[in-house]
């Protein structure tokens, strides 16, 4: 560095020389990066294909280390997206079947164009390696197709066409397929080195295998020491703690095995240079019968392990069997789920086929209330009502028993469940059968059948906690998901059976049109069976204190404040006087001083906003309820009340010299009668000229008086 510094310092003023030296230096660095590693030979370039990602796969003829990868410049100027995987299937699956049985060794996203991407991946002899790569979404297609003869470390290797029907710009490929034949290989440069000989104690790494296996399955190692001169010996045991037994012939990092019972596996890794060894972590592989509870969600786009997929017709068509990826057609396309998240039976040709999908054996003896549940989808929008049936069978260990036949059209997934108590303590299998022959060829084509969320489990409460919520009707709605209840697991649905449309946007409950009262809204989760949690919604009408009123009274006269109000009045509120002091009841005495006084009634139900009504009391100076004369008129009465045209005043005691006076609610005198009750026991007066309303009738003489509230209709 010092020599270079001095050299550059000598020529620092010569910008042309400086730029030349810098370019030479960079080219030297890049060339050193490439030449320090060997590139596996690829077929020559032919053309650019823009679309789904492509690549190649091969079986490693020897152990080596992948040190770098690059999408060639001829693929275009887009950023590099590269996915390197170790395929765990004994033989890669052929298109249009897909598989997710692989381990991602490296995923490179959005890397600079035409730059070798450094990796450090040990590949063991016998590993099946897949490479997918694009510049943006463009592939560098080869002039000759697969299989292509290449070499690694001087040993022959065959490159075969690999594909994924999608892009890897936002993530690694979820599945892969091998397309046999001579179609073009997508060119991705692969650089490698020989592994360094091992020394000391090796690292056993991690054993990998499917959790469930029927027939052949793959064992593989990850994270073990990257070196040569290492040997491998796979071990098996019925227990995680041993004893461990060597598996004859299983001496490579990747092995294909079969088993008849659940087994633990581990691999002993030995460095022959040091004679030291290490054992990998163990992996457990289950074999049927499965022990309930059992669940299958079809989430990886591939046929689940140990499921049987059969057809009544002999055909190689992919439409002849249940599928686990791609998208159904017609009315089943818009089913609300993504392709690869469910199983489906294609109603298209060949016709008339009967497709059968069978679960592994499941031991339900451990369940106390065994149930089968699943979701299914059928929606024939082209020929509604002409439906392919989905027939459910249960095998009890000896015989097949038909459980149900499902048919119909619905634009939503349907949940069904069945009591399996008749099969308690048995080992069962469940078959899902479609029969296209029930309908015509065209009707069958329009009616794909979808299946998801298969579960065999106990029907038990999931532990939800009911809740209560108070709401004022004028608030309009409440979001039921706002912690009113404690949900068991989540993922359920709200329902209000009385008025289903009152629940909108999945959880918004509209109360605008509900009378005041309590209403139960149900949150239903579907597991092995339905589990319901209840939200009790107490709807309150807006608080109502009534319509304001007025009254005219004598000094000290007892008041009836409620009588002065009209309209709808909520009882249970509080009365406040003109000093804003809470009254003990609604019948205080009028003030001893003439004037106008306001009394306030406040109605508050504790949920809605409070409402206030005002009663204006006019206290007359012309009378006093505490005067002695008030006691003289106890037997005087008035009828009818309300009245329309006439009013009768009864004076049983013939009290002498009685006069009559009527005042409106503003205290103005509107009628005076001096003679009608003079020494008479009853008198009638005409009031038809009065406006409708409330008036005060005053009966008096020089000794005292009595007042009445009358209503003119």
Beta strands, then each sheet from edge to edge (+ up, - down):
strand 1: 38-39
strand 2: 45-50
strand 3: 54-59
strand 4: 64-71
strand 5: 80-87
strand 6: 102-111
strand 7: 117-123
strand 8: 128-135
strand 9: 138-145
strand 10: 148-152
strand 11: 155-163
strand 12: 177-178
strand 13: 184-186
strand 14: 188-193
strand 15: 206-208
strand 16: 217-222
strand 17: 230-237
strand 18: 245-246
strand 19: 255-257
strand 20: 263-271
strand 21: 276-279
strand 22: 283-285
strand 23: 290-291
strand 24: 294-296
strand 25: 308-311
strand 26: 343-345
strand 27: 354-358
strand 28: 362-363
strand 29: 370-377
strand 30: 389-395
strand 31: 400-406
strand 32: 414-419
strand 33: 427-435
strand 34: 449-458
strand 35: 467-472
strand 36: 477-479
strand 37: 493-495
strand 38: 503-504
strand 39: 508-510
strand 40: 517-526
strand 41: 530-540
strand 42: 545-547
strand 43: 549-555
strand 44: 566-569
strand 45: 574-576
strand 46: 595-603
strand 47: 611-624
strand 48: 636-639
strand 49: 646-651
strand 50: 658-663
strand 51: 669-677
strand 52: 682-686
strand 53: 693-701
strand 54: 704-712
sheet 1: 1+ 14- 4+ 7-
sheet 2: 2+ 9- 13+
sheet 3: 6+ 5- 8+ 3- 11+ 10-
sheet 4: 6+ 5- 8+ 3- 11+ 12-
sheet 5: 15+ 16- 19+
sheet 6: 18+ 17- 20+ 21-
sheet 7: 18+ 17- 20+ 22-
sheet 8: 23+ 28+ 33- 27+ 25-
sheet 9: 23+ 28+ 33- 30+ 31-
sheet 10: 24+ 34- 26+
sheet 11: 24+ 34- 29+ 32-
sheet 12: 35+ 41+ 40- 37+
sheet 13: 36+ 39- 38+
sheet 14: 42+ 44-
sheet 15: 43+ 47+ 46- 45+
sheet 16: 48+ 49- 52+
sheet 17: 51+ 50- 53+ 54-
end
